[in-house]
Amino acid sequence: MKIAVIGTGYVGLVSGVCFSDFGHDVVCVDKDSTKIETLKQGDVPIYEPGLDALMIKNVEAGRLSFTVDLSNAVEGAEAIFIAVGTPTRRGDGHADLTYVMAAAEEVAKLAKDYVVIVTKSTVPVGTNRQVKQVVRKANPDLDFDVASNPEFLREGAAIDDFMKPDRVVVGVQNDRAADVMAEIYRPLFLRDFPIVTTDLESAEMIKYAANAFLATKITFINEIAALCERTGADIKQVSKGMGLDGRIGNKFLHAGPGYGGSCFPKDTKALARIGQEHAVPMQITETVIKVNEETKRRMIDKIFDLCDGQLAGKTVAVFGVTFKPNTDDMRDAPSLTIVPALIGAGAKVRVTDPQGHHEGAALLPGVQWAEDAYKAAQNADLVVILTEWNEFRALDLKRLARRMTTPHMADLRNIYSAHDAKRAGFTAYDSIGRAAWSTEIGPDG
Ligand SMILES: NC(=O)c1ccc[n+]([C@@H]2O[C@H](COP(=O)([O-])OP(=O)(O)OC[C@H]3O[C@@H](n4cnc5c(N)ncnc54)[C@H](O)[C@@H]3O)[C@@H](O)[C@H]2O)c1
């Protein structure tokens, strides 16, 4: 089957590569000629573990190619996936559908034979019907169907998520489109991965509901963590005790500095907006958005406390700036709120991240980049662990403390403990949802 994928970002590129690995003939298109040139040279423009090898394998097998020329990709394609960005629209929180509609119109003008136009981008309920209207208007004679196929992959584990999904959701209006989608996903179907076939609106809603639910779970545990700090409970023990309940589950129950990334912030805002438009306020989601912002600000307070309320003239070493480990994605990362606040308060900020430099350089002006954690911590007054890359999970804390001016640590991912920090020679340690410790206040606060 010939498939075209429009957009070679985190979702489009992974989808295109994986579809070609299923055995389909895939052409990936992007307007960004630099990206396409990079891909044609066999390089991957993003950091996603395992993607380069799988891409090269399928290019060499002659099943995968890249182009800026949409007409090339559309010709003979039985399905065209739209995987372009749907960022937050300025001002009102709505998902910006400009790129989706532009792609749909371009496809409509080029397509000649029956084709299924599939929206993979995360889009508000009703968008696929709008796509249908746009296509019909641009090419009234075209024989086509639309389908909604939201993507659930996680950056950092994208290939595994695509190849071994919890489920594939497909929204269609008729059997003809359902058959094309079934053919595309046949390799997964044969291996008994669940394919959930729905109407268009339900498929669109599933994606927002799932992301808002996960964002709620994270935010809930972050709020409980704040209460643990005041009451003497330990969030790690609380999360464990909660997560063992099969109805709750242990995933997304790790307290941290607030969620960020390319999806949760924009998708929660978009869901809140959809609710307002339909006069059904999404009150839980609206609260989640607010509490998440407060959580990030609470991290800044912790950092101030560890610096005796005075950041001017202090050197802060920040470990990890991407929104999570194993990605170079910086979109809405908590670091983008926290680091500028530290610089604004007069701190000198030194940053280290295994993959964040390329994206982060322009987004975090005024920081110094260090090669590794130990170089970042040289003569620092505070170390802040912001993203739990593996590199930061097994640090030699003694070595770290020895090179700092004031060995204080804000462990915003709960990797270590007050006990570890004390034993290594740190003199103050704070984390999330557990009692802070310093040589001045003692182990019991
Ligand atoms: N990133 C994730 O982890 C993730 C997970 C699930 C769903 N999604 C959703 O998938 C969609 C894409 O996200 P992403 O992170 O891959 O975005 P991205 O910004 O990384 O990539 C989008 C790409 O589309 C290209 N593009 C835009 N308009 C185009 C056009 N008309 N023709 C050709 N190319 C065009 C851009 O140049 C860019 O390369 C979004 O709706 C997002 O919400 C993302």
The ligand as an SDF file (V2000), in Angstrom:
LIG
                    3D

 44 48  0  0  0  0  0  0  0  0999 V2000
    5.1370   15.0760   19.9320 N   0  0  0  0  0  0  0  0  0  0  0  0
    4.4330   14.1280   20.5100 C   0  0  0  0  0  0  0  0  0  0  0  0
    4.8980   13.4300   21.4200 O   0  0  0  0  0  0  0  0  0  0  0  0
    3.0100   13.8700   20.0700 C   0  0  0  0  0  0  0  0  0  0  0  0
    2.3430   12.7200   20.5260 C   0  0  0  0  0  0  0  0  0  0  0  0
    1.0440   12.4870   20.1090 C   0  0  0  0  0  0  0  0  0  0  0  0
    0.4120   13.3930   19.2720 C   0  0  0  0  0  0  0  0  0  0  0  0
    1.0650   14.5240   18.8510 N   0  0  0  0  0  0  0  0  0  0  0  0
    0.3760   15.4230   17.9530 C   0  0  0  0  0  0  0  0  0  0  0  0
    0.8830   15.2260   16.6240 O   0  0  0  0  0  0  0  0  0  0  0  0
    0.9140   16.4740   15.9090 C   0  0  0  0  0  0  0  0  0  0  0  0
    2.3210   16.7340   15.4150 C   0  0  0  0  0  0  0  0  0  0  0  0
    3.1760   16.9110   16.5230 O   0  0  0  0  0  0  0  0  0  0  0  0
    4.7560   16.9240   16.3900 P   0  0  0  0  0  0  0  0  0  0  0  0
    5.2950   16.9820   17.7570 O   0  0  0  0  0  0  0  0  0  0  0  0
    5.1700   15.8310   15.4790 O   0  0  0  0  0  0  0  0  0  0  0  0
    4.9570   18.3370   15.6250 O   0  0  0  0  0  0  0  0  0  0  0  0
    6.2780   18.9620   15.0150 P   0  0  0  0  0  0  0  0  0  0  0  0
    6.1570   20.4260   15.2000 O   0  0  0  0  0  0  0  0  0  0  0  0
    7.4760   18.2370   15.5580 O   0  0  0  0  0  0  0  0  0  0  0  0
    6.2050   18.6140   13.4530 O   0  0  0  0  0  0  0  0  0  0  0  0
    5.2820   19.1560   12.5630 C   0  0  0  0  0  0  0  0  0  0  0  0
    5.9240   19.1810   11.1660 C   0  0  0  0  0  0  0  0  0  0  0  0
    4.9400   19.4920   10.2000 O   0  0  0  0  0  0  0  0  0  0  0  0
    5.5360   20.2920    9.1820 C   0  0  0  0  0  0  0  0  0  0  0  0
    4.4750   20.9650    8.4170 N   0  0  0  0  0  0  0  0  0  0  0  0
    3.5870   21.8940    8.8470 C   0  0  0  0  0  0  0  0  0  0  0  0
    2.7250   22.2260    7.8470 N   0  0  0  0  0  0  0  0  0  0  0  0
    3.0750   21.4740    6.7790 C   0  0  0  0  0  0  0  0  0  0  0  0
    2.5500   21.3460    5.4380 C   0  0  0  0  0  0  0  0  0  0  0  0
    1.4800   22.0350    5.0400 N   0  0  0  0  0  0  0  0  0  0  0  0
    3.1440   20.4840    4.6020 N   0  0  0  0  0  0  0  0  0  0  0  0
    4.2290   19.7660    4.9960 C   0  0  0  0  0  0  0  0  0  0  0  0
    4.7460   19.8390    6.2530 N   0  0  0  0  0  0  0  0  0  0  0  0
    4.1770   20.6780    7.1100 C   0  0  0  0  0  0  0  0  0  0  0  0
    6.4650   21.1870    9.9380 C   0  0  0  0  0  0  0  0  0  0  0  0
    7.4650   21.7540    9.1110 O   0  0  0  0  0  0  0  0  0  0  0  0
    7.0320   20.2240   11.0000 C   0  0  0  0  0  0  0  0  0  0  0  0
    8.2040   19.5950   10.5430 O   0  0  0  0  0  0  0  0  0  0  0  0
    0.3740   17.5250   16.8870 C   0  0  0  0  0  0  0  0  0  0  0  0
   -0.9970   17.6930   16.6710 O   0  0  0  0  0  0  0  0  0  0  0  0
    0.6180   16.8860   18.2410 C   0  0  0  0  0  0  0  0  0  0  0  0
   -0.3010   17.3370   19.2120 O   0  0  0  0  0  0  0  0  0  0  0  0
    2.3590   14.7650   19.2320 C   0  0  0  0  0  0  0  0  0  0  0  0
  1  2  1  0
  2  3  2  0
  2  4  1  0
  4  5  1  0
  4 44  2  0
  5  6  2  0
  6  7  1  0
  7  8  2  0
  8  9  1  0
  8 44  1  0
  9 10  1  0
  9 42  1  0
 10 11  1  0
 11 12  1  0
 11 40  1  0
 12 13  1  0
 13 14  1  0
 14 15  2  0
 14 16  1  0
 14 17  1  0
 17 18  1  0
 18 19  2  0
 18 20  1  0
 18 21  1  0
 21 22  1  0
 22 23  1  0
 23 24  1  0
 23 38  1  0
 24 25  1  0
 25 26  1  0
 25 36  1  0
 26 27  1  0
 26 35  1  0
 27 28  2  0
 28 29  1  0
 29 30  1  0
 29 35  2  0
 30 31  1  0
 30 32  2  0
 32 33  1  0
 33 34  2  0
 34 35  1  0
 36 37  1  0
 36 38  1  0
 38 39  1  0
 40 41  1  0
 40 42  1  0
 42 43  1  0
M  CHG  2   8   1  16  -1
M  END
$$$$
